[in-house]
Amino acid sequence: MRVAPGGGTAVQDHVALAEIELCGELIIAASASEEDRLSLESIDKVLKVTEDPDPPTP
């Protein structure tokens, strides 16, 4: 059996870690909610999504 060498071989993917953190926040919000599902507004609030007040013109 071969064992991977220890120390410094793991690659951290910061995007993946951020996505995992956001998923965790959604799970916590869903479990704390008294409703069956989170509304779109609740999800946006948890994910700190805001509408762009000045969308770019094409």
N, C-alpha and C positions, 0 to 999 in steps of 0.2 A: 504494500500500500504506500502510495506517495502522498506526502503532506506538503501543502503550499508553504513556501518560506514565509516566515513572519516578518512584520515590520515594513511598512512603506509600500506594500504591493497593491493595496486597495486604491482604486480610482474613485474620487468623489465626483459625482455628477450634480452640480448645484441646481440645475433645473429640475432634475428628478427629486431632489430633496425638498425643493420648494413645493412641488406638486404633492408630495406626500404630506407635507405640513398643511396645505390647503384642504386636502381630503380629510385629514384629521379634524380640522376646524369644522368642516361640514358634518362629519359624523357626530361631533360633540353637540353642534347646534340641533341636529335632527333628533338626537336622543333626549335633549332638553325640551324639545317642542311638545306642546300638548296636542298638536294636530297630527294627522296621519302623514302629511307631507309638508315640506317647507315650500312656501310660496316663492315665486321668482324674485320678489322683492327681498325676502329673507335671505335667499342665497346670495344675491348681490351685496347685501349688507355684510354677511359673513365674509365674503371674498373681497370686500372693500372695493366693489366695482361702482364707478360713477359714470354717468353719461358725459360725453364730451360736450361742453357748452358751446364750443365753436368748431364744429366739424370742418375739415378742409374741403374746399370747393374743387371739383375736378377741372 
